[in-house]
Amino acid sequence: MLRVVRSLPGDMALAAAEGSAEEPEEISVALVVAPVGTTVLVHAGEAIAAVPDAAPGDTETADTETADTGTGHTRARDTDE
């Protein structure tokens, strides 16, 4: 996961891993809303999801839980069923 450190023209951004000494890398943010400071999940240079900020050690979410879809993949689902 990377944190967006600067927005660039054309749905691009510079993002870096927190605590890393490496230079920020240019990524596409065309698929997500990712203002500066947003943590994003990146695959092949494309931000594919914005990650909600959580307190260290906080693994609970108030509105969603992970559901097994039977395909080996998981998805978030609304818990207010």
WOBELKA-V967840 format. One record per residue. N is the residue number from 1. RES is the residue in one letter. SS is DSSP state (H for helix, E for strand, L for the rest). Layout:
N,RES,SS ; N,RES,SS
This chain:
1,M,L ; 2,L,E ; 3,R,E ; 4,V,E ; 5,V,E ; 6,R,E ; 7,S,E ; 8,L,E ; 9,P,L ; 10,G,L ; 11,D,L ; 12,M,E ; 13,A,E ; 14,L,E ; 15,A,E ; 16,A,E ; 17,A,L ; 18,E,L ; 19,G,L ; 20,S,L ; 21,A,L ; 22,E,L ; 23,E,L ; 24,P,L ; 25,E,E ; 26,E,E ; 27,I,E ; 28,S,E ; 29,V,L ; 30,A,L ; 31,L,L ; 32,V,L ; 33,V,L ; 34,A,L ; 35,P,L ; 36,V,L ; 37,G,L ; 38,T,L ; 39,T,E ; 40,V,E ; 41,L,E ; 42,V,E ; 43,H,E ; 44,A,L ; 45,G,L ; 46,E,E ; 47,A,E ; 48,I,E ; 49,A,E ; 50,A,E ; 51,V,E ; 52,P,L ; 53,D,L ; 54,A,L ; 55,A,L ; 56,P,L ; 57,G,L ; 58,D,L ; 59,T,L ; 60,E,L ; 61,T,L ; 62,A,L ; 63,D,L ; 64,T,E ; 65,E,E ; 66,T,E ; 67,A,E ; 68,D,E ; 69,T,L ; 70,G,L ; 71,T,L ; 72,G,L ; 73,H,L ; 74,T,E ; 75,R,E ; 76,A,E ; 77,R,E ; 78,D,E ; 79,T,L ; 80,D,L ; 81,E,L
